[in-house]
Amino acid sequence: METTGPNTPQRGSASAGGQRTVGKDLLIKAVNEGDVGRVQQLLEQGADANVCEESGGWTPLHNAVQTGKVDIVNLLLHHGADPHRRKKNGATPFIVAGINGNVDLLKILLSRGADINERDSNGFTAFMEAAEYGKVEALRFLFDNGADVNLRRQTSEDKVRSKQGGATALMSAAEKGHLEVLRILLNDMKAEVDARDNMGRNALIRALLNQNCKDVEEITSILIQHGTDVNVKGEGGKTPLISAVEREHTGLVQMLLSQEGINMDDRDNDGKTALLIAVEKQLKEIVQLLLEKGADTKCGDLVGIARRKYNPCLINILQLYEANHDTNPLAGDWLPHSSRWGEALKRLHSIHQPMIGKLKIFKDDDYKIADTSEGAVYLGIYDHWEVAVKVFCENSTRGLKEVSCLRDCRDHSNLVAFYGSEDHKGCLYVCVSLCEWTLEEFLKVPREEPVENGEDKFAHRVLLSIFEGVRKLHSHGYAHQDLQPQNILIDSKKVVRLADFDQSIQWTGESPMVKRDLEDLGRLVLYVVKKGEIPFETLKAQNDEELVAISPDEETKDLIHCLFSPGENVENCLTDLLGHPFFWTWENRFGTLRKVGNESDIKVRKNTSALLKLLQPQTLETSRSFDQWTSKIDKYVMDEMNDFYKKNQNFYQDTVGDLLKFIRNIGEHINEKKNRKMKAKLGDPSRYFQETFPDLVIYIYKKLKETEYRKHFPQAPPHLSLPEAAGPGATQS
């Protein structure tokens, strides 16, 4: 949205040039004063028609359009002014013309190649600006020339992350109170009445944001007539009804209550209903309306509030409708989700304890989850949610790091969720997801081993979740710096979540911080694969070579090596490693070998092909399990497979290419009826080849990962939840 004047500093790209141009200041001054003769004189003397002001990047053409000077616009264009030049906020002269509302200017600039839907850096088009400023003629002209009525504002990624942007022209018109524009958009242009911005707000919510709009009741009526959602929520979880009560607007409340399907008992983020707010504000008439409509009176200590306000009239109304006295909004059949902490949470819920903002907490050992370097972690109830509460000293550096990281990296399933924080009497309370176990506890509790057919999918799923969580951190510019089993948590749904960000560091390309996370991940890989049998502190004391040496298989060895030695690819290391064979199922691995073996150069054994040369081990390479591979295949199976080539004597040879061809042919024909005996010998082919040639998959991966043949690799690892058998049962608190 264009709200600044020509001398207001704005963020954006640097202004064109930077050197003083002949007549620069004089030309801009003449344009702003509307002095056509002076403008022409300066241009004829060589003044640059495309000079930019330093602060906002305004060109003479931008200024001329803003002031609506058609003659000066034409003069500047005649002398080479660029009609597509953008100010620092990305606005073109055409977008500025949308604000001005001058149809003649819009026609001129459209004829000079302006895109009818071009946007500035905040996502505004000329059509949106015309709606924002109530320019009816310009709005109609732009619509007739193809402007997209329902286009949503696209803005920068950082603003999208904070849920800014996404509004439509209709939302702007509603918020600014432009009745005529609103009617035109809905009746003539069929604007989408219930479109949502990035915060989930529709035009009705936006209209109620404007506290000074004198036509808010009529705007609300128009939007309702066109089918807007009257139960949508805006900032703070407030519905239109709650907003109308807060505005103390009886007419609006009455209108909303008359709508079919209105939910008058919705709560905002503070747990308040429209009735509770009306009682707090002593709005007798609105309280009466809500009660007559059947609003739930079990939403707070309504009578007690009225008594404390010394309002006997309100007390009488509430008692007439049997409103409860001293009702605790947390009371009732409240049941926690946690099995491990459930009993303690019930006790916490039932005790009388002063609230700290939205938080109920009792700092007692009965409710303590863990100790920390600066305090402890306690059970808590925050805004009706069961949470874990990390307690820090007020202004603690670690506490501030924790909150900053959680806020910036919220809404990811593999990080603990951030519910909010409270400050009270020198303490900072940080409320996050309540989980059941640490990774260390989870691995120690006896359980049925979820190893399927020799394949450890459990370890792969746990580590995939950890990798995803750390990658999320890194993508938001944070390094964890304290990755260890105690800081990896598992919730009641067996979801693995990264926690404890009080040592996290914001980084801007400094690889040592990220490298530390990668090295800790390497140790966590071995810790999980070994099911916690080797203490993490022991793993931290060992060097890279020792850790690789005790890895149980080739995929684990290579994954750990890649984490310890990422080379120059530090920043994108985890993104690449999520496609590592470690995370492939055995079926994926077998499928990859089959697909590579299906390449025509391999099937016809074209020894001169680049692919076969690439796959063949070099003379100096260490020995492999697949050296002399034909002698390691079950003899009956080998003879049967060679029998197919008996006529031309073109038997399988001990090359990697022929092994892949062999695997491809097995995969294609093993389930045929005539090959029943062969299948009985091999069993599951994916397991057979994994166990017979344990280093083959990683060998093929390393040879082909930088080539076009990586197309045969699985596109993404499977995002599977942990099996029920993989976790401990309910534990007593």
C-alpha positions in Angstrom: 0.0 0.0 0.0 1.3 3.4 -0.9 1.0 5.7 2.1 4.2 7.8 1.9 5.0 11.1 0.4 7.7 11.8 -2.1 10.3 12.6 0.7 9.5 9.7 3.0 12.3 7.2 3.4 11.3 3.7 2.2 12.9 0.3 2.2 13.8 -1.2 -1.1 16.3 -1.3 -3.9 18.9 1.5 -4.2 17.9 4.4 -6.4 19.1 4.6 -9.9 22.3 6.4 -10.3 23.8 8.0 -7.3 25.6 10.9 -9.0 24.2 14.4 -9.2 22.4 14.8 -12.5 22.1 18.1 -14.3 19.0 19.9 -13.0 18.0 17.0 -10.7 16.8 18.9 -7.7 15.3 21.6 -10.0 13.5 19.1 -12.2 11.9 17.4 -9.2 10.9 20.7 -7.6 9.4 21.9 -10.9 7.4 18.7 -11.3 6.1 18.9 -7.7 5.1 22.6 -8.3 3.3 21.7 -11.5 5.4 24.2 -13.5 5.1 22.8 -17.0 7.2 25.4 -18.7 10.0 25.0 -16.2 9.9 21.2 -16.6 10.1 21.5 -20.4 13.0 24.0 -20.1 15.0 21.7 -17.8 14.4 18.7 -19.9 15.5 20.5 -23.0 18.7 21.6 -21.2 19.6 18.0 -20.6 18.0 17.1 -17.2 17.6 13.4 -16.8 13.9 12.4 -16.8 14.7 9.3 -14.8 16.6 10.8 -11.8 15.6 9.3 -8.5 15.3 11.0 -5.1 17.7 9.4 -2.6 15.2 8.7 0.1 12.3 6.9 -1.5 13.5 6.4 -5.1 10.8 8.7 -6.5 11.3 9.7 -10.2 9.9 12.8 -11.7 7.3 10.6 -13.4 6.2 9.1 -10.0 5.8 12.7 -8.7 3.9 13.9 -11.7 1.5 10.9 -11.5 1.0 11.5 -7.8 0.0 15.1 -8.4 -2.2 14.2 -11.3 -0.4 16.3 -13.9 -1.3 14.7 -17.2 0.6 17.3 -19.3 3.8 16.8 -17.3 3.4 13.1 -17.5 3.2 13.2 -21.3 6.2 15.6 -21.4 8.4 13.4 -19.2 7.4 10.3 -21.3 8.3 12.2 -24.4 11.8 12.9 -23.0 12.5 9.3 -22.1 11.0 8.8 -18.7 10.8 5.1 -17.9 7.1 4.2 -17.2 8.2 0.9 -15.6 10.7 2.4 -13.1 10.0 1.3 -9.5 10.4 3.3 -6.3 12.2 1.7 -3.3 9.0 0.1 -2.2 8.5 -1.4 -5.7 5.7 0.9 -6.8 5.5 1.8 -10.5 3.9 5.0 -11.8 0.9 2.8 -12.8 0.4 1.7 -9.2 0.7 5.3 -8.0 -1.9 6.2 -10.6 -4.3 3.7 -8.9 -4.0 5.8 -5.7 -4.5 9.0 -7.6 -7.5 7.6 -9.3 -7.0 9.5 -12.6 -8.3 7.4 -15.4 -6.4 9.4 -18.0 -3.1 8.6 -16.3 -4.0 5.0 -16.1 -4.8 4.9 -19.8 -1.5 6.6 -20.7 0.6 4.2 -18.6 -1.4 1.2 -19.7 -0.7 2.2 -23.3 3.0 2.3 -22.4 3.1 -1.4 -21.4 2.1 -1.4 -17.8 0.9 -4.8 -16.5 -2.7 -4.4 -15.2 -1.8 -6.7 -12.2 1.7 -5.5 -11.5 2.5 -5.4 -7.8 4.8 -3.4 -5.5 7.0 -5.0 -2.8 4.0 -5.2 -0.4 1.9 -7.0 -3.0 -0.4 -4.0 -3.9 -1.7 -3.6 -7.4 -3.2 -0.4 -8.9 -6.7 -2.1 -8.5 -6.0 -2.7 -4.8 -4.8 0.9 -4.3 -8.0 2.2 -6.0 -10.1 0.2 -3.6 -8.0 1.2 -0.7 -8.4 4.9 -1.5 -12.0 4.7 -2.7 -11.3 5.7 -6.3 -14.5 4.4 -8.0 -13.8 5.5 -11.6 -10.3 4.1 -11.5 -11.6 0.9 -10.0 -14.1 0.4 -12.8 -11.6 1.3 -15.5 -9.0 -1.2 -14.2 -11.7 -3.9 -13.9 -12.8 -3.4 -17.5 -9.2 -3.8 -18.6 -8.7 -7.1 -16.9 -7.6 -6.4 -13.3 -7.9 -9.5 -11.1 -10.6 -8.7 -8.5 -9.6 -11.5 -6.1 -5.9 -11.2 -6.3 -4.2 -11.5 -2.9 -1.3 -9.5 -1.8 2.0 -11.3 -2.1 4.8 -10.0 0.1 8.3 -11.0 1.2 8.9 -14.4 2.8 9.8 -12.9 6.2 6.4 -11.0 6.3 4.6 -14.2 5.2 6.2 -16.0 8.1 4.7 -13.5 10.4 1.4 -13.9 8.6 1.3 -10.5 6.9 -0.1 -10.0 3.5 -2.8 -12.0 1.6 -5.5 -9.3 1.6 -7.7 -8.6 -1.4 -9.2 -5.3 -2.7 -12.5 -6.2 -0.9 -10.8 -6.4 2.4 -9.2 -3.0 1.9 -12.5 -1.4 0.9 -14.2 -2.9 4.0 -11.5 -1.8 6.4 -11.4 1.7 5.0 -15.2 2.0 5.1 -15.6 2.7 1.3 -19.3 1.8 1.0 -19.7 2.5 -2.8 -16.5 0.6 -3.6 -17.7 -2.3 -1.5 -21.0 -2.5 -3.3 -19.3 -2.3 -6.7 -16.9 -5.1 -5.8 -19.6 -7.4 -4.5 -22.4 -6.6 -6.9 -20.8 -5.8 -10.2 -17.4 -7.5 -10.0 -18.4 -10.6 -8.0 -15.5 -10.3 -5.5 -15.1 -13.3 -3.2 -16.8 -12.2 0.0 -15.1 -14.8 2.3 -11.5 -14.7 1.0 -8.9 -14.8 3.8 -5.6 -13.0 4.3 -2.6 -14.7 5.7 -3.9 -14.3 9.3 -7.2 -16.0 8.3 -9.2 -12.8 8.5 -12.0 -12.1 6.0 -13.4 -8.7 5.0 -15.8 -8.7 7.9 -13.0 -9.0 10.5 -11.0 -6.3 8.6 -14.0 -3.9 8.7 -14.3 -4.3 12.4 -10.6 -3.3 12.8 -11.4 0.3 11.9 -12.6 1.8 15.2 -13.5 5.1 13.5 -15.6 3.7 10.6 -19.0 5.4 10.9 -20.6 3.0 8.4 -19.4 -0.2 10.0 -23.0 -1.4 10.6 -24.0 -1.0 7.0 -20.7 -2.6 5.8 -21.4 -5.5 8.0 -24.9 -5.8 6.7 -23.7 -5.8 3.1 -21.1 -8.5 3.8 -23.6 -10.7 5.6 -26.1 -10.3 2.7 -23.4 -11.7 0.4 -22.7 -14.7 2.7 -19.7 -13.8 4.7 -18.7 -16.2 7.6 -19.9 -14.5 10.8 -17.9 -16.9 13.0 -14.4 -16.2 11.5 -11.7 -15.3 14.0 -9.2 -12.5 13.8 -6.4 -11.2 16.0 -6.5 -12.7 19.5 -9.0 -15.2 18.4 -11.8 -12.6 18.4 -15.0 -13.3 16.4 -17.0 -10.5 14.8 -19.4 -10.8 17.7 -16.7 -10.4 20.3 -15.3 -7.4 18.4 -18.8 -5.8 18.2 -19.1 -6.2 22.0 -15.7 -4.6 22.6 -16.7 -1.7 20.4 -19.9 -1.4 22.6 -21.9 -1.3 19.4 -25.4 -2.6 20.3 -26.7 -2.4 16.8 -23.9 -4.6 15.5 -24.4 -7.1 18.2 -28.1 -7.3 17.5 -27.4 -7.8 13.8 -24.9 -10.5 14.3 -27.1 -12.4 16.8 -29.9 -12.5 14.3 -27.7 -14.5 11.9 -28.4 -18.2 11.5 -25.5 -20.3 12.8 -23.9 -17.6 14.9 -21.8 -19.1 17.6 -22.2 -16.7 20.5 -20.1 -18.9 22.9 -16.8 -18.8 21.0 -13.9 -17.9 23.2 -11.0 -15.6 22.2 -7.4 -16.4 23.0 -7.9 -15.2 26.6 -10.7 -17.6 27.1 -13.4 -14.9 27.1 -16.8 -15.1 25.5 -18.8 -12.2 24.2 -21.0 -12.4 27.3 -18.1 -12.4 29.7 -16.7 -9.3 28.0 -20.1 -7.6 28.0 -20.4 -8.2 31.8 -16.8 -6.9 32.4 -17.7 -3.7 30.4 -21.1 -3.4 32.2 -23.0 -3.3 28.9 -26.4 -4.0 30.3 -28.3 -3.9 27.0 -25.8 -6.2 25.2 -25.8 -8.6 28.2 -29.6 -8.7 27.9 -29.4 -9.4 24.2 -26.9 -12.2 24.6 -28.8 -13.9 27.4 -32.1 -13.7 25.5 -30.4 -15.4 22.6 -29.2 -18.2 24.9 -25.6 -17.4 25.5 -23.9 -19.9 27.9 -23.6 -18.4 31.4 -20.9 -20.9 32.4 -18.1 -18.8 31.0 -16.8 -17.2 34.1 -17.7 -15.6 37.5 -20.3 -13.4 35.9 -22.3 -12.6 39.1 -19.0 -12.0 41.0 -17.8 -9.6 38.4 -21.1 -7.7 38.5 -20.9 -7.5 42.3 -17.3 -6.2 42.2 -18.5 -3.6 39.8 -21.3 -2.6 42.3 -23.9 -3.1 39.6 -27.1 -4.5 41.1 -29.1 -4.1 37.9 -26.6 -6.4 36.1 -26.6 -8.8 39.0 -30.4 -9.1 38.8 -30.3 -9.7 35.0 -27.7 -12.4 35.4 -29.4 -14.1 38.3 -32.7 -14.1 36.4 -30.9 -16.2 33.8 -29.4 -18.4 36.5 -25.9 -17.3 35.7 -23.4 -19.2 37.8 -21.5 -17.5 40.6 -17.8 -18.2 41.2 -17.6 -20.4 38.1 -14.0 -21.4 37.3 -13.5 -21.4 33.6 -11.1 -24.3 34.0 -13.5 -26.4 36.0 -15.6 -29.3 34.8 -14.6 -32.7 33.4 -11.1 -31.6 32.4 -9.0 -34.5 31.3 -5.3 -34.3 30.3 -3.9 -36.0 27.2 -0.7 -37.1 28.8 -0.6 -40.6 30.2 2.7 -40.2 32.0 1.9 -36.8 33.7 -1.9 -37.2 33.8 -2.4 -37.7 37.5 -0.1 -34.8 38.4 -1.9 -32.5 35.9 -5.3 -33.4 37.4 -4.0 -32.4 40.9 -2.6 -29.2 39.5 -5.8 -28.4 37.8 -7.9 -28.9 40.9 -5.8 -26.9 43.4 -6.5 -23.2 44.0 -3.4 -21.4 42.6 -3.2 -17.8 41.4 -2.8 -17.5 37.6 0.2 -15.9 36.1 -1.4 -14.4 33.0 -2.7 -17.4 31.2 -0.5 -19.8 33.1 -1.3 -22.0 36.1 1.8 -23.4 37.7 2.9 -24.6 41.1 6.7 -24.7 41.6 6.8 -27.8 43.7 8.7 -31.1 43.3 5.5 -32.9 42.8 5.1 -31.1 39.5 8.7 -30.9 38.4 9.7 -32.6 35.2 13.5 -31.9 35.1 16.2 -29.7 36.4 18.0 -27.2 34.1 21.2 -25.2 34.4 19.1 -22.1 35.4 16.1 -23.5 37.1 13.7 -26.4 36.3 11.0 -27.6 34.0 7.5 -27.9 35.6 4.1 -29.1 34.5 1.7 -26.3 33.7 -1.7 -25.4 32.3 -1.5 -22.5 29.8 -4.8 -21.2 28.3 -6.4 -24.6 29.0 -3.5 -26.5 27.4 -1.2 -28.9 29.3 2.3 -27.7 28.9 5.9 -28.0 30.0 7.1 -24.8 31.6 10.8 -23.9 31.5 11.6 -21.4 34.3 14.4 -18.8 33.8 15.5 -15.8 35.7 14.0 -12.6 34.3 16.1 -11.2 31.4 18.1 -14.5 31.3 20.2 -14.6 28.1 19.3 -18.3 27.8 15.6 -17.7 28.3 15.6 -14.9 25.7 17.4 -17.2 23.3 14.8 -19.9 23.9 11.8 -17.6 23.3 13.4 -16.0 20.2 14.2 -19.4 18.6 10.8 -20.8 19.4 8.9 -17.8 18.0 10.9 -17.7 14.8 10.7 -21.5 14.1 7.2 -22.2 15.3 4.6 -24.5 13.6 6.9 -27.4 12.7 5.9 -30.9 13.8 9.4 -31.9 14.8 10.0 -29.0 17.2 8.2 -28.5 20.5 5.3 -26.1 20.0 5.6 -22.7 21.6 2.4 -21.7 23.5 3.5 -18.5 25.0 5.5 -16.9 27.9 4.8 -15.0 31.0 6.9 -12.7 33.2 6.3 -12.6 37.0 8.3 -11.6 40.0 11.7 -11.9 38.4 11.0 -15.1 36.5 10.4 -15.9 32.9 8.0 -18.8 32.2 8.4 -20.4 28.7 5.5 -22.7 27.9 6.1 -25.5 25.3 4.6 -28.9 24.3 4.4 -31.4 27.1 6.1 -34.6 26.0 6.2 -38.1 27.6 9.8 -39.1 27.3 13.3 -38.0 26.4 15.0 -40.0 23.6 17.3 -41.5 26.3 14.3 -42.8 28.3 12.5 -43.9 25.2 15.3 -46.2 24.1 15.9 -47.6 27.6 12.4 -48.9 28.3 12.0 -52.5 27.3 9.7 -53.0 24.3 9.1 -55.3 21.4 12.0 -54.6 19.0 10.5 -53.1 15.8 13.0 -54.6 13.4 11.1 -55.8 10.4 12.7 -58.6 8.4 16.1 -57.5 9.6 15.5 -53.8 8.6 15.6 -51.2 11.4 12.9 -48.9 10.3 12.5 -47.6 13.8 15.9 -46.0 13.9 15.4 -44.5 10.5 12.1 -42.9 11.5 13.5 -41.4 14.7 16.5 -40.0 12.9 14.5 -38.7 10.0 12.4 -36.7 12.4 15.5 -35.3 14.2 17.1 -34.4 10.9 13.9 -32.6 9.8 13.8 -30.6 13.0 17.4 -29.5 12.8 17.0 -28.6 9.1 14.0 -26.5 10.1 16.2 -24.6 12.6 19.0 -24.1 10.1 16.6 -22.8 7.5 15.4 -20.1 9.9 19.0 -19.1 10.7 19.5 -20.9 14.0 22.0 -23.4 15.2 20.9 -25.6 18.2 24.4 -26.1 19.8 23.2 -28.6 22.3 21.9 -31.7 20.5 21.8 -34.6 22.8 19.4 -37.4 23.7 18.0 -35.4 26.7 17.0 -32.6 24.3 15.1 -34.9 21.9 11.6 -35.6 23.2 8.8 -38.0 22.2 5.2 -36.9 22.7 2.1 -39.0 23.5 1.5 -39.6 19.8 5.1 -40.9 19.3 6.1 -37.8 17.4 9.8 -37.0 17.8 10.4 -33.3 18.8 13.5 -31.2 19.1 13.6 -29.2 22.4 15.8 -26.9 24.6 16.9 -24.0 22.5 18.4 -21.9 25.3 21.9 -22.3 23.8 20.8 -21.7 20.2 22.6 -19.1 18.1 21.5 -17.1 15.2 24.0 -17.5 12.4 24.5 -15.7 9.1 26.6 -18.2 7.2 29.2 -18.9 9.9 29.7 -22.6 9.2 31.4 -23.6 12.6 28.1 -23.2 14.4 26.3 -25.4 12.0 29.2 -27.9 11.8 28.8 -28.4 15.6 25.2 -29.4 15.1 26.1 -31.7 12.2 28.8 -33.4 14.4 26.3 -33.9 17.2 23.9 -35.3 14.7 26.5 -37.8 13.6 26.8 -39.0 17.2 23.1 -39.1 17.6 22.8 -41.4 14.5 25.1 -43.9 16.1 23.3 -43.5 19.5 19.9 -44.3 18.0 21.2 -47.1 15.7 22.8 -48.7 18.8 19.5 -48.2 20.7 21.3 -46.1 23.4 23.6 -49.0 24.4 26.6 -46.6 24.1 26.2 -43.6 26.4 26.1 -40.3 24.4 29.0 -38.9 26.5 31.1 -41.9 25.5 30.3 -41.2 21.9 31.2 -37.5 22.3 34.6 -38.6 23.7 35.5 -40.6 20.6 37.0 -39.2 17.4 35.4 -39.3 14.0 37.4 -42.4 12.8 36.4 -44.4 15.9 32.7 -43.6 15.4 32.7 -44.6 11.8 34.6 -47.8 12.6 31.9 -49.0 15.1 29.0 -48.2 12.7 27.0 -51.3 12.0 26.5 -50.9 8.3 27.8 -49.1 5.2 24.8 -46.6 5.0 25.4 -45.6 8.7 29.1 -45.2 8.1 28.6 -43.0 5.1 25.9 -40.9 6.7 28.1 -40.2 9.7 31.1 -39.5 7.5 29.0 -36.9 5.5 27.9 -35.2 8.7 31.5 -35.0 10.0 32.9 -33.9 6.7 30.3 -31.8 4.8 32.9 -30.0 2.8 31.7 -26.6 1.4 28.0 -27.8 1.5 27.5 -27.0 5.2 24.4 -24.9 4.8 22.5 -27.4 2.6 24.0 -30.5 4.1 20.9 -31.8 5.9 18.6 -31.1 2.9 20.8 -33.3 0.8 21.2 -36.0 3.4 17.5 -36.5 3.8 17.8 -38.3 0.4 20.7 -40.5 1.7 20.3 -44.3 1.3 20.3 -44.6 5.1 16.7 -43.3 5.0 15.7 -45.6 2.1 13.7 -48.7 2.9 15.2 -51.9 1.7 12.5 -52.0 -0.9 13.6 -48.5 -2.0 17.2 -49.7 -2.2 16.3 -52.8 -4.2 14.1 -50.7 -6.5 16.9 -48.2 -7.1 19.3 -51.0 -8.1 16.6 -52.4 -10.5 16.0 -49.1 -12.1 19.7 -48.5 -12.7 20.0 -52.1 -14.0 17.2 -51.3 -16.5 19.4 -48.6 -18.3 19.8 -49.7 -21.9 23.6 -49.5 -21.8 23.6 -52.0 -18.9 21.1 -54.3 -20.4 23.0 -54.7 -23.7 26.4 -54.5 -21.9 27.7 -51.5 -23.8 31.2 -51.5 -22.3 32.2 -48.2 -24.0 29.3 -46.4 -22.3 30.1 -43.7 -19.8 27.7 -45.2 -17.3 29.5 -48.6 -17.2 32.9 -47.0 -17.0 31.6 -44.9 -14.1 30.3 -47.9 -12.2 33.3 -50.1 -12.6 35.6 -50.0 -9.5 39.0 -48.4 -10.0 42.1 -50.6 -9.6 43.2 -48.9 -6.4 39.8 -49.0 -4.8 39.4 -51.2 -1.7 37.8 -54.7 -2.1 34.0 -54.8 -2.1 31.5 -57.4 -1.2 30.4 -57.6 -4.8 33.8 -58.4 -6.2 33.5 -61.8 -7.9 29.8 -61.5 -7.3 28.7 -64.5 -9.5 30.4 -66.9 -7.0 28.5 -65.4 -4.1 25.0 -65.9 -5.5 23.2 -69.2 -4.7 24.5 -71.7 -7.2 21.1 -72.9 -8.3 19.9 -69.4 -8.9 23.0 -68.5 -10.8 22.8 -71.5 -13.0 19.1 -70.8 -13.7 19.8 -67.2 -14.6 22.7 -68.1 -16.9 20.7 -70.8 -18.6 18.7 -68.0 -20.3 21.9 -67.0 -22.1 23.0 -70.5 -23.0 22.4 -70.2 -26.7 24.8 -67.2 -27.3 27.1 -68.1 -24.4 26.7 -64.5 -23.1 26.8 -65.4 -19.4 26.8 -63.0 -16.5 30.3 -61.5 -15.8 31.8 -60.2 -12.6 31.1 -56.6 -13.3 29.0 -54.1 -11.5 26.9 -53.5 -14.6 26.1 -57.2 -14.9 25.2 -57.4 -11.2 22.7 -54.6 -11.7 21.4 -56.3 -14.8 21.1 -59.5 -12.8 19.2 -57.7 -10.0 16.9 -56.1 -12.6 16.1 -59.5 -14.2 15.5 -61.1 -10.8 13.0 -58.3 -9.9 11.2 -58.7 -13.2 10.8 -62.5 -13.2 11.1 -63.8 -9.6 7.4 -64.0 -9.1 6.7 -66.0 -12.3 5.3 -69.5 -11.6 8.3 -71.2 -13.3 10.7 -69.5 -10.9 9.0 -70.7 -7.6 12.1 -72.8 -6.6 14.4 -69.8 -7.3 12.2 -67.6 -5.2 12.3 -70.2 -2.4 16.1 -70.0 -2.5 16.3 -66.2 -2.4 13.4 -65.4 -0.2 12.7 -61.6 -0.2 15.0 -60.3 -3.0 15.4 -56.9 -1.3 16.7 -58.5 1.9 18.8 -61.1 0.0 20.8 -58.5 -2.0 21.1 -56.2 1.0 22.6 -58.9 3.1 24.7 -60.5 0.3 26.1 -57.2 -1.0 25.8 -54.8 2.0 28.0 -52.1 0.4 26.4 -52.2 -3.1 23.7 -49.5 -2.6 26.0 -47.0 -1.0 28.6 -47.6 -3.8 26.0 -47.0 -6.5 24.7 -43.9 -4.6 28.2 -42.3 -4.4 29.0 -43.1 -8.0 25.7 -41.6 -9.4 24.5 -38.9 -7.0 26.1 -36.1 -9.0 24.9 -37.5 -12.4 21.7 -37.6 -14.3 21.1 -41.2 -13.0 20.1 -39.8 -9.6 16.7 -39.7 -11.2 16.5 -43.4 -10.1 16.8 -42.5 -6.4 13.7 -42.3 -4.2 12.4 -38.7 -4.4 11.9 -38.3 -0.6 12.2 -40.5 2.5 8.9 -41.9 3.9 7.4 -39.7 6.6 6.1 -42.5 8.9 5.1 -42.3 12.5 6.8 -44.5 15.0 5.1 -47.9 15.4 3.1 -48.4 18.6 5.4 -51.2 19.6 8.3 -48.9 19.5 7.6 -46.9 22.7 7.2 -47.5 26.4 3.7 -47.7 27.9 2.2 -45.3 30.4 4.6 -44.5 33.2 3.5 -43.4 36.7 4.2 -39.7 37.4 
